[in-house]
Amino acid sequence: MTAFKCLTPPELAAEWRCKSERVLELIRSGELRAFTLSRPGSRRPRWRIPRDAVAEYEATHGPSPPRRPRQRRKRTEDVVEFY
């Protein structure tokens, strides 16, 4: 029998360096595939995320390009410096 490695939302959040609430948002929105171990109608789902679902999400949602820094406004000549 092959071992099927799954992650919990806190484990995946630690791996991605984000909050576990963000991982749960991705699960609820359907962007990240996961399944629950709790019974239907349970108040507290116990989510498990398969490794292949993590790889699939990472392949489709690559890193975003870095933001360009804002350009500072140039000083006008009529401003009096007090310092």
N, C-alpha and C positions, 0 to 999 in steps of 0.2 A: 504494500500500500504506500502511495506517495504522500508525503507530508504537504499539506496545503497551508501555506503561510499567509496569515491575515494580520492586519494591524488594527488597533483600536484608534479612535480619533485622537486621544492624547499622545499616543506613540507617533502617529503620522504628523501631528502638529509639532512635536519635538524634532522630527526629521526635517520638516519644512521650515522650522523656526518661525512659527506663527501660533496664534491662539487656537485652542481646540474648538472654540465657538465658530471660527472661520471654516474649519473642516466640516463641522455639523451643518453650516449654511450651505456648503457645496453639496453635501449629501441630500439635504432637503430640497434643494433646487433641481436636483437630478444631474448636475454636472459631474459629480463623482459617484461612481457605482458602488453600492454597499448593500449589505443585508443585515438583518437583525436576528439575534438569537432568542429574543423574548417572545412570549406568546402573543397571538393576535389580540388586540384590544388592551394590551398592557400600557400602563402609563409611562413607563420608563424603558425606551428601547435600548438594547445593548448592541451597538453597531460594530460590525466587522468589515474591514475594507480589504479586498484581495489585492495582492501585489500586482497582478496584471492590470487591475483597474487603476492603480496608482501610476503605472507605466503608461497606460493609455491616456490618462489625464495629462501627465507631464509632456507627452508627445504632442498633444493638440494645443496645450496652453504653455507655450515656451516662455522664457523670461522676457519681460518687457524691456525695451531699450531705455537707457538711463535718461532722466529728465535733463533738459538743458537748464543751466542756471539763469535766473532772471537777470536782465540787464538793469544796471542802476541808472537812475535818471541823472542827467548831467546837471550840475549846479548852474543856476543862473547868476549872472554877474551882479545883479542888484541886491543879493543877499548879503547882509552884514554879519560877519563872524564875530562872536563875542568871546570866544575862547582861544 
